[in-house]
Amino acid sequence: MPKFSMNDILNSQSRPPEQRKDGFTLVDVPLEKLVPSTANLYGIREIEELAASIEAMGLLHNLVVRRKGESYEIVSGERRFHACKLLFDGGNAAFASLPCKVDAEESDTLTELKLIYANASSRELTDYEKTEQARRMKELFRQLRQEGYEIKGRLREIVAQALDVSQTQVARMESVSERLIPELTEEFRAGNIGITDAYDASTLPPEQQREALEEYKRDGARAIKKMKKADSPKASPKKRTNDWIRGMTLEELAHFLSDWKSSKIDIAIIDWLKEARV
């Protein structure tokens, strides 16, 4: 499969005819008309440091926005927006308005994909943010296909190439997104456990994850490794995969079947899956 390029998606020729709009308009937008995107899944950190840099060097990169009624939704540059607002609120009138590239894009799906892609390639992310962006990016590519965009290949491979990570890493992130219980997800979000421990926990049945959580509260992340190690000899890889599939919702199952060729699932399990769940 050719290496993924975001330009292939942004290219108007990949779009349905009714969605082919190109170009940016450069506009100075008043701060009060700029609104953060509700689709932004990333934390807003180190604003004071960024504000100091912008005050010393100027705003080196324009924000990217799109019209939303009388306002402008930020597609790329929310940290810069908050930093400039901090300077303005502190009395620097030079930041009363900001130079913005106004995107003509009307697809909510593609706009959110642009937001994720901009953040994935321009800032340091937490393990939780990387996992969330992989999950959301896969959903967005699936939605773009439904909207008529030409996106070739398996979604896991496309996401891996878009984020410049291995398919194995994406598979681990998918396991965390789909299988980790909410209580451990909160620990993951807070940065108390990393991607390795989150993945190990996600491979355990929910009841064992809850046990691991209680032990984690007492003994820290090593409790998860201990329970994962204790669980490993109990079942063959085939049986663990089988049990994992049985726990899927119908929606998860549909997504799994659409992408099963990229997973290490043998024919016997696929046959069982079709007979038992479809």
Secondary structure, 3 states (H helix, E strand, C coil): CCCCCHHHHHCHHHCCHHHCCCCEEEEEEEHHHEECCCCCCCCCCCHHHHHHHHHHHCCCCCEEEEEECCEEEEEECHHHHHHHHHHHHCCCHHHCEEEEEEECCCCHHHHHHHHHHHHHCCCCCCHHHHHHHHHHHHHHHHHHHHCCCCCCCCHHHHHHHHHCCCHHHHHHHHHHHHHCCHHHHHHHHCCCCCHHHHHHHHCCCHHHHHHHHHHHHHHCCHHHHHHHHHHHHHCCHHHHHHHHHHCCCHHHHHHHHHCHHHCCCCHHHHHHHHHHHC
